[in-house]
Amino acid sequence: MTRDGADVVIIGGGVIGCSIAYHLSARGVRVTLCERETLGSQSTGRCAGGVRRQFSYRRNVEIQQLAVRLLERFPDEIGVDPSFRRTGYLFVLTDDADVERFEGLLGMWRDCGVDDARWVSTSEIRELTPLLETDGVLGGTFCPSDGIASPHEVTIGYAAAARRMGARILEGVEVRGIDTRMGRVTGVRTSAGDLSTAAVFTCAGAWSGGIGELVGVSIPVLPYPRHVFVTEPLTRIPHDHPMVIDFSTSLYFHPEGGGLLFGMGAREEVPSFATEVRWGFLEEIGQVASRRAPALLDAGVRTGWVGLYESTPDHQPVLGPVSALEGFWCACGFSGHGFQQAPAVGLLLAEQFIGEEPRLDLAPFAPERFARGLLIPEHNVV
Ligand SMILES: Cc1cc2nc3c(=O)[nH]c(=O)nc-3n(C[C@H](O)[C@H](O)[C@H](O)COP(=O)(O)OP(=O)(O)OC[C@H]3O[C@@H](n4cnc5c(N)ncnc54)[C@H](O)[C@@H]3O)c2cc1C
C-alpha cells in the first residue's frame, strides 16, 4: 500500500477489468484502472451479448450460474438495467458424437441447478426457430432461461459503481511497463506517469500476452478476429426468438434491432490483431447459411464489424495470481465467453484477492496450468 499509488492497478477497461474494479472497490481495496482507449471499446463492445449455462466443463456451468444470479440483481446492486432478455439458447446438433455428448451433459447441467435445460427434437427446433433449415439436424439442447444481455450496460454499470466507491478509472492511459523488485510488483509505468502499487491485474483481453512479456511471464493468449453482421429488419422474426447456434459450423444468430445479428468462425483461422471487415467473408457464411438458414441470404446486411477473440490453448480463461511474481494477477484469455463470465469472475477474484475463501475454486484456471500440462478443455465454444 502506498500513498501516491493504489493497492491494485487494473490493466484494461473491458467488462472484465470493470467488473474486478467494482468487486474490489466494494471490498475496500483502493483501485486504479488504466484503459488505453475508452471503456468497453474493444472485444467487449463488439461481442454478441450471449449468456448461457450450456458449457461442457462443470466449473464453467457453476461460474455461469453465479453470473446469471448477479445479472438478475444487477439493477438493485449496480443501479443499471443490464437488458438481460431470457429468450433462450438453442444448440442445434448434426453429428452423432455431439448428440451423445450433449445428451450426457444434460444431467450435469441439472445437477448444477440449470433445471430448465432440455433435449429438443427436430420438430421442436422448427417451432423454436422457423428460420432454420432442419435437413440433417438430429436434435439439440435448449435452455429457455439463457439469453442475451448488454455488454455496454454491464461494463459502464460496473465502472460507474466502482467510481462511486472510490476507484480511479482512467481512460486514454496506456500501461507501458511494470516495475518489480525482489520478485514482487512495485509499480506500473503509464503514458500518464508512474504509479506505485503492490498488485496488478492483467485484464488486457487479446493484448494480455504483451502485458506478460513486460515482466517475463508467459500468458498464452492469442487474438483471433471474428466477424459479426446485422441484417436489415425482417418481418418473420419474433422478438423472443432464441439465440441459435449450429454447433458443427459455428453459425449463430439472434434478433437484433428488428433484424438478425449473425456470425461464424472462419474455416481457417490465424492469429491476428486485424479488425477491418472482410466483406468477402460473407460469402463463406453464405455457403453455410444457404443450407442451414437461407433467410439470412434474403436479408440485406445493414452493418458488420470485427472483434477479437482472446483464445488460450484449452479455450479456458487464465485466472489468479502468478506464483513466480508476487502481486501479478491474471484475468484474461476468456476465449470468446468473457462477457457472460465477467460478473462472477470479478466477484470470485476479488474474494480470492482479499483472502476470503472463494465460493467457487478458480485453481483449475491457474496461469501455471500450461507449463504443467494441466489443460482443461472446454468443448462448447463457438
Ligand atoms: C464477435 C465476438 C462475439 C462474442 N460473443 C460473445 C458472447 O456472445 N458472449 C460472451 O460471453 N462473450 C462473447 N465474446 C467474448 C467477449 O467479448 C470477451 O471474452 C470479453 O469482452 C473479454 O473482455 P475483456 O475485458 O477481457 O477484454 P476487452 O474488452 O478487449 O478489454 C481489454 C482492454 O484492455 C485494453 N488494453 C490493452 N492493452 C492495454 C495497456 N497496455 N494499457 C491499458 N489498457 C490496455 C484494451 O484497450 C481493451 O479495452 C465475443 C467476442 C467477439 C469478438
The ligand as an ORCA input file, in Angstrom:
! r2SCAN-3c Opt
* xyz 0 1
  C     -17.501    -11.233    -32.298
  C     -17.487    -11.602    -30.845
  C     -18.613    -12.171    -30.268
  C     -18.605    -12.510    -28.921
  N     -19.729    -13.000    -28.352
  C     -19.753    -13.275    -27.030
  C     -20.947    -13.725    -26.409
  O     -21.973    -13.868    -27.048
  N     -20.910    -13.979    -25.073
  C     -19.761    -13.820    -24.323
  O     -19.776    -14.090    -23.125
  N     -18.610    -13.386    -24.899
  C     -18.579    -13.113    -26.225
  N     -17.432    -12.671    -26.808
  C     -16.217    -12.616    -25.992
  C     -16.158    -11.378    -25.132
  O     -16.383    -10.229    -25.928
  C     -14.786    -11.279    -24.457
  O     -14.444    -12.515    -23.860
  C     -14.785    -10.203    -23.379
  O     -15.280     -8.989    -23.893
  C     -13.386    -10.008    -22.842
  O     -13.389     -8.853    -22.048
  P     -12.011     -8.216    -21.618
  O     -12.338     -7.120    -20.683
  O     -11.098     -9.302    -21.145
  O     -11.361     -7.697    -22.995
  P     -11.547     -6.322    -23.789
  O     -12.951     -5.901    -23.866
  O     -10.808     -6.468    -25.080
  O     -10.798     -5.292    -22.859
  C      -9.396     -5.280    -22.731
  C      -8.993     -3.830    -22.695
  O      -7.601     -3.720    -22.395
  C      -7.136     -2.542    -23.007
  N      -5.670     -2.588    -23.061
  C      -4.893     -3.452    -23.750
  N      -3.592     -3.197    -23.510
  C      -3.559     -2.164    -22.629
  C      -2.497     -1.445    -21.993
  N      -1.225     -1.745    -22.219
  N      -2.819     -0.423    -21.158
  C      -4.117     -0.104    -20.908
  N      -5.154     -0.745    -21.496
  C      -4.875     -1.770    -22.334
  C      -7.819     -2.579    -24.376
  O      -7.858     -1.288    -24.970
  C      -9.187     -3.127    -24.037
  O     -10.179     -2.121    -23.889
  C     -17.423    -12.313    -28.138
  C     -16.297    -11.742    -28.726
  C     -16.323    -11.389    -30.070
  C     -15.090    -10.761    -30.676
*
